[in-house]
Amino acid sequence: MIYSVVDKQSYVIAITRDGADWKEISLGADAMARKVSAFRKGLDVGKTRDASGKSGLFDLALASALYVALLGPVEALT
């Protein structure tokens, strides 16, 4: 996987021994940075609770959304 992240949209390029494909991703640089940053916070064991006391670990919905956005477009190739 290779990603090209630009202002308004991005691209994913997948290369396997059986083929190659590229697709546009509707996330631009700022939106992708926000989503990835939020996801990474959920992986930080030191931040197990947020201010409300709710568990801040691993947001499954966000993980799924990132998968769909970043890998989904080329999933058939992988």
mmCIF file as gemmi writes it, N, C-alpha and C atoms, coordinates in Angstrom:
data_model
loop_
_atom_site.group_PDB
_atom_site.id
_atom_site.type_symbol
_atom_site.label_atom_id
_atom_site.label_alt_id
_atom_site.label_comp_id
_atom_site.label_asym_id
_atom_site.label_entity_id
_atom_site.label_seq_id
_atom_site.pdbx_PDB_ins_code
_atom_site.Cartn_x
_atom_site.Cartn_y
_atom_site.Cartn_z
_atom_site.occupancy
_atom_site.B_iso_or_equiv
_atom_site.pdbx_formal_charge
_atom_site.auth_seq_id
_atom_site.auth_asym_id
_atom_site.pdbx_PDB_model_num
ATOM 1 N N . MET Axp A 1 ? 0.824 -1.154 0 1 0 ? 1 A 1
ATOM 2 C CA . MET Axp A 1 ? 0 0 0 1 0 ? 1 A 1
ATOM 3 C C . MET Axp A 1 ? 0.886 1.241 0 1 0 ? 1 A 1
ATOM 4 N N . ILE Axp A 2 ? 0.501 2.16 -0.83 1 0 ? 2 A 1
ATOM 5 C CA . ILE Axp A 2 ? 1.134 3.473 -0.889 1 0 ? 2 A 1
ATOM 6 C C . ILE Axp A 2 ? 0.002 4.489 -0.862 1 0 ? 2 A 1
ATOM 7 N N . TYR Axp A 3 ? 0.172 5.512 -0.06 1 0 ? 3 A 1
ATOM 8 C CA . TYR Axp A 3 ? -0.84 6.563 0.025 1 0 ? 3 A 1
ATOM 9 C C . TYR Axp A 3 ? -0.24 7.88 -0.437 1 0 ? 3 A 1
ATOM 10 N N . SER Axp A 4 ? -1.023 8.613 -1.197 1 0 ? 4 A 1
ATOM 11 C CA . SER Axp A 4 ? -0.671 9.974 -1.578 1 0 ? 4 A 1
ATOM 12 C C . SER Axp A 4 ? -1.752 10.865 -0.978 1 0 ? 4 A 1
ATOM 13 N N . VAL Axp A 5 ? -1.376 11.651 0.023 1 0 ? 5 A 1
ATOM 14 C CA . VAL Axp A 5 ? -2.338 12.473 0.75 1 0 ? 5 A 1
ATOM 15 C C . VAL Axp A 5 ? -2.149 13.926 0.333 1 0 ? 5 A 1
ATOM 16 N N . VAL Axp A 6 ? -3.218 14.524 -0.184 1 0 ? 6 A 1
ATOM 17 C CA . VAL Axp A 6 ? -3.175 15.918 -0.606 1 0 ? 6 A 1
ATOM 18 C C . VAL Axp A 6 ? -4.314 16.681 0.062 1 0 ? 6 A 1
ATOM 19 N N . ASP Axp A 7 ? -4.437 17.946 -0.235 1 0 ? 7 A 1
ATOM 20 C CA . ASP Axp A 7 ? -5.368 18.818 0.474 1 0 ? 7 A 1
ATOM 21 C C . ASP Axp A 7 ? -6.805 18.312 0.532 1 0 ? 7 A 1
ATOM 22 N N . LYS Axp A 8 ? -7.423 18.099 -0.594 1 0 ? 8 A 1
ATOM 23 C CA . LYS Axp A 8 ? -8.861 17.81 -0.636 1 0 ? 8 A 1
ATOM 24 C C . LYS Axp A 8 ? -9.212 16.334 -0.766 1 0 ? 8 A 1
ATOM 25 N N . GLN Axp A 9 ? -8.348 15.534 -1.339 1 0 ? 9 A 1
ATOM 26 C CA . GLN Axp A 9 ? -8.577 14.105 -1.491 1 0 ? 9 A 1
ATOM 27 C C . GLN Axp A 9 ? -7.234 13.405 -1.457 1 0 ? 9 A 1
ATOM 28 N N . SER Axp A 10 ? -7.277 12.097 -1.371 1 0 ? 10 A 1
ATOM 29 C CA . SER Axp A 10 ? -6.043 11.322 -1.318 1 0 ? 10 A 1
ATOM 30 C C . SER Axp A 10 ? -6.195 10.126 -2.244 1 0 ? 10 A 1
ATOM 31 N N . TYR Axp A 11 ? -5.133 9.367 -2.366 1 0 ? 11 A 1
ATOM 32 C CA . TYR Axp A 11 ? -5.141 8.202 -3.247 1 0 ? 11 A 1
ATOM 33 C C . TYR Axp A 11 ? -4.469 7.041 -2.535 1 0 ? 11 A 1
ATOM 34 N N . VAL Axp A 12 ? -4.979 5.836 -2.78 1 0 ? 12 A 1
ATOM 35 C CA . VAL Axp A 12 ? -4.345 4.625 -2.284 1 0 ? 12 A 1
ATOM 36 C C . VAL Axp A 12 ? -3.913 3.823 -3.507 1 0 ? 12 A 1
ATOM 37 N N . ILE Axp A 13 ? -2.71 3.3 -3.435 1 0 ? 13 A 1
ATOM 38 C CA . ILE Axp A 13 ? -2.154 2.473 -4.5 1 0 ? 13 A 1
ATOM 39 C C . ILE Axp A 13 ? -1.794 1.132 -3.872 1 0 ? 13 A 1
ATOM 40 N N . ALA Axp A 14 ? -2.345 0.068 -4.42 1 0 ? 14 A 1
ATOM 41 C CA . ALA Axp A 14 ? -2.05 -1.279 -3.915 1 0 ? 14 A 1
ATOM 42 C C . ALA Axp A 14 ? -1.321 -2.045 -5.008 1 0 ? 14 A 1
ATOM 43 N N . ILE Axp A 15 ? -0.237 -2.682 -4.613 1 0 ? 15 A 1
ATOM 44 C CA . ILE Axp A 15 ? 0.554 -3.468 -5.555 1 0 ? 15 A 1
ATOM 45 C C . ILE Axp A 15 ? 0.764 -4.849 -4.94 1 0 ? 15 A 1
ATOM 46 N N . THR Axp A 16 ? 0.358 -5.868 -5.669 1 0 ? 16 A 1
ATOM 47 C CA . THR Axp A 16 ? 0.597 -7.247 -5.245 1 0 ? 16 A 1
ATOM 48 C C . THR Axp A 16 ? 1.321 -7.96 -6.378 1 0 ? 16 A 1
ATOM 49 N N . ARG Axp A 17 ? 1.697 -9.185 -6.164 1 0 ? 17 A 1
ATOM 50 C CA . ARG Axp A 17 ? 2.362 -9.903 -7.253 1 0 ? 17 A 1
ATOM 51 C C . ARG Axp A 17 ? 1.39 -10.247 -8.375 1 0 ? 17 A 1
ATOM 52 N N . ASP Axp A 18 ? 0.07 -10.167 -8.062 1 0 ? 18 A 1
ATOM 53 C CA . ASP Axp A 18 ? -0.938 -10.48 -9.07 1 0 ? 18 A 1
ATOM 54 C C . ASP Axp A 18 ? -1.493 -9.269 -9.807 1 0 ? 18 A 1
ATOM 55 N N . GLY Axp A 19 ? -1.187 -8.064 -9.326 1 0 ? 19 A 1
ATOM 56 C CA . GLY Axp A 19 ? -1.724 -6.901 -10.003 1 0 ? 19 A 1
ATOM 57 C C . GLY Axp A 19 ? -1.497 -5.618 -9.223 1 0 ? 19 A 1
ATOM 58 N N . ALA Axp A 20 ? -2.037 -4.552 -9.75 1 0 ? 20 A 1
ATOM 59 C CA . ALA Axp A 20 ? -1.925 -3.247 -9.109 1 0 ? 20 A 1
ATOM 60 C C . ALA Axp A 20 ? -3.216 -2.477 -9.36 1 0 ? 20 A 1
ATOM 61 N N . ASP Axp A 21 ? -3.553 -1.586 -8.433 1 0 ? 21 A 1
ATOM 62 C CA . ASP Axp A 21 ? -4.745 -0.769 -8.583 1 0 ? 21 A 1
ATOM 63 C C . ASP Axp A 21 ? -4.564 0.502 -7.77 1 0 ? 21 A 1
ATOM 64 N N . TRP Axp A 22 ? -5.253 1.552 -8.166 1 0 ? 22 A 1
ATOM 65 C CA . TRP Axp A 22 ? -5.247 2.781 -7.386 1 0 ? 22 A 1
ATOM 66 C C . TRP Axp A 22 ? -6.647 3.35 -7.388 1 0 ? 22 A 1
ATOM 67 N N . LYS Axp A 23 ? -6.996 3.971 -6.276 1 0 ? 23 A 1
ATOM 68 C CA . LYS Axp A 23 ? -8.323 4.56 -6.126 1 0 ? 23 A 1
ATOM 69 C C . LYS Axp A 23 ? -8.208 5.878 -5.376 1 0 ? 23 A 1
ATOM 70 N N . GLU Axp A 24 ? -9.182 6.739 -5.621 1 0 ? 24 A 1
ATOM 71 C CA . GLU Axp A 24 ? -9.261 7.995 -4.887 1 0 ? 24 A 1
ATOM 72 C C . GLU Axp A 24 ? -9.926 7.742 -3.539 1 0 ? 24 A 1
ATOM 73 N N . ILE Axp A 25 ? -9.429 8.433 -2.522 1 0 ? 25 A 1
ATOM 74 C CA . ILE Axp A 25 ? -10.004 8.404 -1.176 1 0 ? 25 A 1
ATOM 75 C C . ILE Axp A 25 ? -10.584 9.79 -0.93 1 0 ? 25 A 1
ATOM 76 N N . SER Axp A 26 ? -11.786 9.842 -0.406 1 0 ? 26 A 1
ATOM 77 C CA . SER Axp A 26 ? -12.445 11.143 -0.244 1 0 ? 26 A 1
ATOM 78 C C . SER Axp A 26 ? -11.934 11.954 0.941 1 0 ? 26 A 1
ATOM 79 N N . LEU Axp A 27 ? -10.963 11.452 1.671 1 0 ? 27 A 1
ATOM 80 C CA . LEU Axp A 27 ? -10.385 12.189 2.803 1 0 ? 27 A 1
ATOM 81 C C . LEU Axp A 27 ? -9.195 13.011 2.345 1 0 ? 27 A 1
ATOM 82 N N . GLY Axp A 28 ? -9.202 14.294 2.691 1 0 ? 28 A 1
ATOM 83 C CA . GLY Axp A 28 ? -8.053 15.143 2.439 1 0 ? 28 A 1
ATOM 84 C C . GLY Axp A 28 ? -7.073 15.058 3.606 1 0 ? 28 A 1
ATOM 85 N N . ALA Axp A 29 ? -6.019 15.816 3.535 1 0 ? 29 A 1
ATOM 86 C CA . ALA Axp A 29 ? -4.953 15.754 4.538 1 0 ? 29 A 1
ATOM 87 C C . ALA Axp A 29 ? -5.451 16.066 5.943 1 0 ? 29 A 1
ATOM 88 N N . ASP Axp A 30 ? -6.222 17.128 6.127 1 0 ? 30 A 1
ATOM 89 C CA . ASP Axp A 30 ? -6.681 17.512 7.464 1 0 ? 30 A 1
ATOM 90 C C . ASP Axp A 30 ? -7.63 16.479 8.052 1 0 ? 30 A 1
ATOM 91 N N . ALA Axp A 31 ? -8.599 16.041 7.261 1 0 ? 31 A 1
ATOM 92 C CA . ALA Axp A 31 ? -9.569 15.058 7.752 1 0 ? 31 A 1
ATOM 93 C C . ALA Axp A 31 ? -8.883 13.742 8.099 1 0 ? 31 A 1
ATOM 94 N N . MET Axp A 32 ? -7.953 13.311 7.264 1 0 ? 32 A 1
ATOM 95 C CA . MET Axp A 32 ? -7.251 12.059 7.538 1 0 ? 32 A 1
ATOM 96 C C . MET Axp A 32 ? -6.403 12.186 8.798 1 0 ? 32 A 1
ATOM 97 N N . ALA Axp A 33 ? -5.722 13.303 8.951 1 0 ? 33 A 1
ATOM 98 C CA . ALA Axp A 33 ? -4.892 13.512 10.145 1 0 ? 33 A 1
ATOM 99 C C . ALA Axp A 33 ? -5.745 13.477 11.409 1 0 ? 33 A 1
ATOM 100 N N . ARG Axp A 34 ? -6.924 14.094 11.382 1 0 ? 34 A 1
ATOM 101 C CA . ARG Axp A 34 ? -7.807 14.076 12.551 1 0 ? 34 A 1
ATOM 102 C C . ARG Axp A 34 ? -8.272 12.66 12.883 1 0 ? 34 A 1
ATOM 103 N N . LYS Axp A 35 ? -8.692 11.909 11.878 1 0 ? 35 A 1
ATOM 104 C CA . LYS Axp A 35 ? -9.184 10.542 12.112 1 0 ? 35 A 1
ATOM 105 C C . LYS Axp A 35 ? -8.072 9.622 12.615 1 0 ? 35 A 1
ATOM 106 N N . VAL Axp A 36 ? -6.912 9.702 11.997 1 0 ? 36 A 1
ATOM 107 C CA . VAL Axp A 36 ? -5.795 8.843 12.408 1 0 ? 36 A 1
ATOM 108 C C . VAL Axp A 36 ? -5.325 9.219 13.816 1 0 ? 36 A 1
ATOM 109 N N . SER Axp A 37 ? -5.287 10.505 14.114 1 0 ? 37 A 1
ATOM 110 C CA . SER Axp A 37 ? -4.894 10.955 15.452 1 0 ? 37 A 1
ATOM 111 C C . SER Axp A 37 ? -5.872 10.446 16.505 1 0 ? 37 A 1
ATOM 112 N N . ALA Axp A 38 ? -7.161 10.545 16.224 1 0 ? 38 A 1
ATOM 113 C CA . ALA Axp A 38 ? -8.176 10.048 17.165 1 0 ? 38 A 1
ATOM 114 C C . ALA Axp A 38 ? -8.038 8.545 17.349 1 0 ? 38 A 1
ATOM 115 N N . PHE Axp A 39 ? -7.787 7.815 16.268 1 0 ? 39 A 1
ATOM 116 C CA . PHE Axp A 39 ? -7.608 6.367 16.357 1 0 ? 39 A 1
ATOM 117 C C . PHE Axp A 39 ? -6.391 6.016 17.196 1 0 ? 39 A 1
ATOM 118 N N . ARG Axp A 40 ? -5.287 6.707 16.977 1 0 ? 40 A 1
ATOM 119 C CA . ARG Axp A 40 ? -4.053 6.426 17.713 1 0 ? 40 A 1
ATOM 120 C C . ARG Axp A 40 ? -4.203 6.704 19.2 1 0 ? 40 A 1
ATOM 121 N N . LYS Axp A 41 ? -5.002 7.718 19.567 1 0 ? 41 A 1
ATOM 122 C CA . LYS Axp A 41 ? -5.252 7.99 20.988 1 0 ? 41 A 1
ATOM 123 C C . LYS Axp A 41 ? -5.912 6.797 21.648 1 0 ? 41 A 1
ATOM 124 N N . GLY Axp A 42 ? -6.752 6.103 20.922 1 0 ? 42 A 1
ATOM 125 C CA . GLY Axp A 42 ? -7.43 4.924 21.444 1 0 ? 42 A 1
ATOM 126 C C . GLY Axp A 42 ? -6.507 3.747 21.65 1 0 ? 42 A 1
ATOM 127 N N . LEU Axp A 43 ? -5.318 3.814 21.121 1 0 ? 43 A 1
ATOM 128 C CA . LEU Axp A 43 ? -4.337 2.738 21.304 1 0 ? 43 A 1
ATOM 129 C C . LEU Axp A 43 ? -3.392 3.018 22.468 1 0 ? 43 A 1
ATOM 130 N N . ASP Axp A 44 ? -3.507 4.209 23.068 1 0 ? 44 A 1
ATOM 131 C CA . ASP Axp A 44 ? -2.638 4.618 24.17 1 0 ? 44 A 1
ATOM 132 C C . ASP Axp A 44 ? -3.204 4.106 25.489 1 0 ? 44 A 1
ATOM 133 N N . VAL Axp A 45 ? -2.596 3.068 26.041 1 0 ? 45 A 1
ATOM 134 C CA . VAL Axp A 45 ? -3.077 2.443 27.273 1 0 ? 45 A 1
ATOM 135 C C . VAL Axp A 45 ? -3.085 3.436 28.433 1 0 ? 45 A 1
ATOM 136 N N . GLY Axp A 46 ? -2.23 4.438 28.403 1 0 ? 46 A 1
ATOM 137 C CA . GLY Axp A 46 ? -2.174 5.435 29.467 1 0 ? 46 A 1
ATOM 138 C C . GLY Axp A 46 ? -3.397 6.34 29.513 1 0 ? 46 A 1
ATOM 139 N N . LYS Axp A 47 ? -4.216 6.317 28.476 1 0 ? 47 A 1
ATOM 140 C CA . LYS Axp A 47 ? -5.412 7.153 28.426 1 0 ? 47 A 1
ATOM 141 C C . LYS Axp A 47 ? -6.653 6.266 28.398 1 0 ? 47 A 1
ATOM 142 N N . THR Axp A 48 ? -6.804 5.463 29.443 1 0 ? 48 A 1
ATOM 143 C CA . THR Axp A 48 ? -7.895 4.496 29.462 1 0 ? 48 A 1
ATOM 144 C C . THR Axp A 48 ? -9.254 5.123 29.711 1 0 ? 48 A 1
ATOM 145 N N . ARG Axp A 49 ? -9.306 6.327 30.249 1 0 ? 49 A 1
ATOM 146 C CA . ARG Axp A 49 ? -10.586 6.998 30.51 1 0 ? 49 A 1
ATOM 147 C C . ARG Axp A 49 ? -10.516 8.444 30.035 1 0 ? 49 A 1
ATOM 148 N N . ASP Axp A 50 ? -11.635 8.944 29.526 1 0 ? 50 A 1
ATOM 149 C CA . ASP Axp A 50 ? -11.683 10.361 29.178 1 0 ? 50 A 1
ATOM 150 C C . ASP Axp A 50 ? -12.256 11.146 30.357 1 0 ? 50 A 1
ATOM 151 N N . ALA Axp A 51 ? -12.506 12.429 30.21 1 0 ? 51 A 1
ATOM 152 C CA . ALA Axp A 51 ? -12.971 13.289 31.302 1 0 ? 51 A 1
ATOM 153 C C . ALA Axp A 51 ? -14.304 12.822 31.882 1 0 ? 51 A 1
ATOM 154 N N . SER Axp A 52 ? -15.136 12.191 31.066 1 0 ? 52 A 1
ATOM 155 C CA . SER Axp A 52 ? -16.438 11.73 31.549 1 0 ? 52 A 1
ATOM 156 C C . SER Axp A 52 ? -16.36 10.368 32.227 1 0 ? 52 A 1
ATOM 157 N N . GLY Axp A 53 ? -15.192 9.74 32.198 1 0 ? 53 A 1
ATOM 158 C CA . GLY Axp A 53 ? -15.03 8.415 32.783 1 0 ? 53 A 1
ATOM 159 C C . GLY Axp A 53 ? -15.251 7.292 31.792 1 0 ? 53 A 1
ATOM 160 N N . LYS Axp A 54 ? -15.657 7.636 30.585 1 0 ? 54 A 1
ATOM 161 C CA . LYS Axp A 54 ? -15.878 6.651 29.536 1 0 ? 54 A 1
ATOM 162 C C . LYS Axp A 54 ? -14.538 6.106 29.046 1 0 ? 54 A 1
ATOM 163 N N . SER Axp A 55 ? -14.491 4.821 28.785 1 0 ? 55 A 1
ATOM 164 C CA . SER Axp A 55 ? -13.268 4.22 28.264 1 0 ? 55 A 1
ATOM 165 C C . SER Axp A 55 ? -12.881 4.873 26.952 1 0 ? 55 A 1
ATOM 166 N N . GLY Axp A 56 ? -11.627 5.255 26.83 1 0 ? 56 A 1
ATOM 167 C CA . GLY Axp A 56 ? -11.144 5.89 25.618 1 0 ? 56 A 1
ATOM 168 C C . GLY Axp A 56 ? -10.369 4.938 24.728 1 0 ? 56 A 1
ATOM 169 N N . LEU Axp A 57 ? -10.353 3.663 25.104 1 0 ? 57 A 1
ATOM 170 C CA . LEU Axp A 57 ? -9.575 2.707 24.327 1 0 ? 57 A 1
ATOM 171 C C . LEU Axp A 57 ? -10.329 2.21 23.106 1 0 ? 57 A 1
ATOM 172 N N . PHE Axp A 58 ? -9.619 2.038 22.065 1 0 ? 58 A 1
ATOM 173 C CA . PHE Axp A 58 ? -10.017 1.442 20.789 1 0 ? 58 A 1
ATOM 174 C C . PHE Axp A 58 ? -11.464 1.67 20.404 1 0 ? 58 A 1
ATOM 175 N N . ASP Axp A 59 ? -11.666 2.647 19.579 1 0 ? 59 A 1
ATOM 176 C CA . ASP Axp A 59 ? -12.976 2.985 19.046 1 0 ? 59 A 1
ATOM 177 C C . ASP Axp A 59 ? -13.219 2.102 17.823 1 0 ? 59 A 1
ATOM 178 N N . LEU Axp A 60 ? -14.021 1.06 18 1 0 ? 60 A 1
ATOM 179 C CA . LEU Axp A 60 ? -14.258 0.095 16.934 1 0 ? 60 A 1
ATOM 180 C C . LEU Axp A 60 ? -14.915 0.74 15.719 1 0 ? 60 A 1
ATOM 181 N N . ALA Axp A 61 ? -15.831 1.662 15.942 1 0 ? 61 A 1
ATOM 182 C CA . ALA Axp A 61 ? -16.5 2.336 14.826 1 0 ? 61 A 1
ATOM 183 C C . ALA Axp A 61 ? -15.499 3.161 14.016 1 0 ? 61 A 1
ATOM 184 N N . LEU Axp A 62 ? -14.598 3.857 14.695 1 0 ? 62 A 1
ATOM 185 C CA . LEU Axp A 62 ? -13.574 4.641 14.006 1 0 ? 62 A 1
ATOM 186 C C . LEU Axp A 62 ? -12.608 3.733 13.265 1 0 ? 62 A 1
ATOM 187 N N . ALA Axp A 63 ? -12.228 2.621 13.887 1 0 ? 63 A 1
ATOM 188 C CA . ALA Axp A 63 ? -11.34 1.669 13.222 1 0 ? 63 A 1
ATOM 189 C C . ALA Axp A 63 ? -11.981 1.142 11.941 1 0 ? 63 A 1
ATOM 190 N N . SER Axp A 64 ? -13.256 0.827 12.016 1 0 ? 64 A 1
ATOM 191 C CA . SER Axp A 64 ? -13.97 0.33 10.845 1 0 ? 64 A 1
ATOM 192 C C . SER Axp A 64 ? -14.059 1.402 9.761 1 0 ? 64 A 1
ATOM 193 N N . ALA Axp A 65 ? -14.355 2.634 10.16 1 0 ? 65 A 1
ATOM 194 C CA . ALA Axp A 65 ? -14.447 3.736 9.198 1 0 ? 65 A 1
ATOM 195 C C . ALA Axp A 65 ? -13.109 3.97 8.498 1 0 ? 65 A 1
ATOM 196 N N . LEU Axp A 66 ? -12.015 3.889 9.252 1 0 ? 66 A 1
ATOM 197 C CA . LEU Axp A 66 ? -10.694 4.059 8.644 1 0 ? 66 A 1
ATOM 198 C C . LEU Axp A 66 ? -10.383 2.919 7.688 1 0 ? 66 A 1
ATOM 199 N N . TYR Axp A 67 ? -10.744 1.708 8.067 1 0 ? 67 A 1
ATOM 200 C CA . TYR Axp A 67 ? -10.517 0.561 7.179 1 0 ? 67 A 1
ATOM 201 C C . TYR Axp A 67 ? -11.267 0.761 5.865 1 0 ? 67 A 1
ATOM 202 N N . VAL Axp A 68 ? -12.548 1.11 5.981 1 0 ? 68 A 1
ATOM 203 C CA . VAL Axp A 68 ? -13.377 1.302 4.787 1 0 ? 68 A 1
ATOM 204 C C . VAL Axp A 68 ? -12.8 2.412 3.909 1 0 ? 68 A 1
ATOM 205 N N . ALA Axp A 69 ? -12.378 3.511 4.53 1 0 ? 69 A 1
ATOM 206 C CA . ALA Axp A 69 ? -11.868 4.647 3.762 1 0 ? 69 A 1
ATOM 207 C C . ALA Axp A 69 ? -10.494 4.394 3.162 1 0 ? 69 A 1
ATOM 208 N N . LEU Axp A 70 ? -9.597 3.745 3.929 1 0 ? 70 A 1
ATOM 209 C CA . LEU Axp A 70 ? -8.21 3.62 3.491 1 0 ? 70 A 1
ATOM 210 C C . LEU Axp A 70 ? -7.884 2.328 2.764 1 0 ? 70 A 1
ATOM 211 N N . LEU Axp A 71 ? -8.548 1.25 3.127 1 0 ? 71 A 1
ATOM 212 C CA . LEU Axp A 71 ? -8.26 -0.049 2.498 1 0 ? 71 A 1
ATOM 213 C C . LEU Axp A 71 ? -9.397 -0.558 1.638 1 0 ? 71 A 1
ATOM 214 N N . GLY Axp A 72 ? -10.614 -0.145 1.971 1 0 ? 72 A 1
ATOM 215 C CA . GLY Axp A 72 ? -11.782 -0.612 1.242 1 0 ? 72 A 1
ATOM 216 C C . GLY Axp A 72 ? -11.717 -0.429 -0.263 1 0 ? 72 A 1
ATOM 217 N N . PRO Axp A 73 ? -11.244 0.715 -0.746 1 0 ? 73 A 1
ATOM 218 C CA . PRO Axp A 73 ? -11.225 0.924 -2.188 1 0 ? 73 A 1
ATOM 219 C C . PRO Axp A 73 ? -10.384 -0.098 -2.968 1 0 ? 73 A 1
ATOM 220 N N . VAL Axp A 74 ? -9.393 -0.695 -2.341 1 0 ? 74 A 1
ATOM 221 C CA . VAL Axp A 74 ? -8.533 -1.667 -3.031 1 0 ? 74 A 1
ATOM 222 C C . VAL Axp A 74 ? -8.599 -3.043 -2.367 1 0 ? 74 A 1
ATOM 223 N N . GLU Axp A 75 ? -9.609 -3.253 -1.555 1 0 ? 75 A 1
ATOM 224 C CA . GLU Axp A 75 ? -9.742 -4.522 -0.819 1 0 ? 75 A 1
ATOM 225 C C . GLU Axp A 75 ? -9.751 -5.741 -1.725 1 0 ? 75 A 1
ATOM 226 N N . ALA Axp A 76 ? -10.379 -5.649 -2.869 1 0 ? 76 A 1
ATOM 227 C CA . ALA Axp A 76 ? -10.47 -6.793 -3.779 1 0 ? 76 A 1
ATOM 228 C C . ALA Axp A 76 ? -9.099 -7.267 -4.235 1 0 ? 76 A 1
ATOM 229 N N . LEU Axp A 77 ? -8.14 -6.371 -4.271 1 0 ? 77 A 1
ATOM 230 C CA . LEU Axp A 77 ? -6.8 -6.715 -4.743 1 0 ? 77 A 1
ATOM 231 C C . LEU Axp A 77 ? -5.954 -7.359 -3.65 1 0 ? 77 A 1
ATOM 232 N N . THR Axp A 78 ? -6.258 -7.034 -2.39 1 0 ? 78 A 1
ATOM 233 C CA . THR Axp A 78 ? -5.408 -7.512 -1.286 1 0 ? 78 A 1
ATOM 234 C C . THR Axp A 78 ? -5.729 -8.886 -0.832 1 0 ? 78 A 1
